[in-house]
Amino acid sequence: MTDEKKADLAGPGIGDYMELEKILPQDYSSLLSPKETQIATYAAKDYIEQNLCKELNLIRVTVPLIVDVESGVNDMLDRDGSRTPIQFHISNDNGKNPIDAQVVQAATKWKRMALQQFGMDIGEGLLTDMRAVRKDYFLDHDHSAYVDQWDWEMAITAEQRNIDFLKEVVRKIWKVLKGAETCVQELFPQLKNDKFPDLPDELIFLHAEEILEKFPDLPRKQRETQILQEYPAIFIIGIGWVLKDGYPHEMRAADYDDWVTETKSADGRPMHGLNGDILVWNPVTKRRHELTSMGIRVNAETLVEQLELSGQLNMLEFPYHQAIVDNKIPLSIGGGIGQSRTFMLLLKKAHIGEVSATVWPKILKQMCKEKNIHVIE
């Protein structure tokens, strides 16, 4: 069981097309035509962007697709080195002023720097329409190499670095997602379907340690699957901290979310972490479905502690990390909400390729065709 738990920590996706063949629905029929799907997708997109800005006091800003390697602002996604960004050399000026660039994997660090760049005060923040490439994903029904996220960030005070504030922000995001569900169902009433229940009104908050206590022998993804049978929408707190079984719930990079700060459970027990994920049960795929990863960001002390625990203190040489240690950029909370993942859920789709145009292997495209799943070419 130990090896299975270890293998479950990183590397998203199913990892096997024979397994995916069994998982994709056998009797699928989309509730929307390809044309209706596009109309509904952009209705949901507009609703979510407008209402995230309203609920969290954000403004929409531009965001880079490529960043300078030297800046250290690219997102490494985890801390085991399993997912590396696409990198290329820009010779520029006949090699006199070259740049080594990377395609972003997420805008997590860039956003925090941008709070200062755009002059955000406490309680103000930014929302981006982020596009990225993650080449090391296994391409299945809800993972693609092309990633679209609403990456957002808000400046906060030191006093707001606590679990209660984290939960308050999560509830506001959930309110927006529920509102988007109502929006698309008003536009296309066939989306309100007894076969596929609506999202619950309330999220349940659980610490990763509490879920482990309920299912101590199961790997992480199986624990999530089991808990979602009991609660179809949850926010898992404390992802990245090593739990009682000797493993974190999932690997998390050491330099953005704070997963070391000590907190207390509802019954007063010591826990760790000011971050987490929203997961829901997807009634179409009959699987766990992650919508967002977010958290209160590291401060100077917790950045150093997390880098030390991860064996990555050398990262303190990067400008981004120096700015945190020197308190030159704001304390913040932020996250990334998967756009296509959200559309897939709200529009009751079996495959992320029904709402997102990207590359898929021939084996997967053929599989989807045989199962009446319209993947955008």
Buried (B, 14 or more C-beta within 10 A) or exposed (E): EEEEBEEBBBBBBBEEBEEBEEBBBEEBEBBBEEEBBEBBBEBBBEBBBBBBBEBBBBEBBEBBEBBBBEBBBBBBBBBEEEBBBBEEEEEEEEEEEEBEBBBBBBBBBBBBBBBBEEEBEEEBBBBBBBBBBBEBBBBBBBBBBBBBBBBBBBBBEEEBBBBEBBBEBBBBBBBBBBBBBBBBBEBBEEBBBEEEEBBBEEBBBBBBBBBBEEBEEBBBBBBBBBBBEEBBBBBBBBBBBEBEBEBBBBBBBBBBBBBBBEBEBEEEEEBBBBBBBBBBBBBBBEBBBBBBBBBBBBBBEBBBBBBEBBEBEEBBEBEBBBBBBEEEBBBBBBBBBBBBBBBBBBBBBBBBBBBBEBEBEEEBBEBBEEBEBBBBE
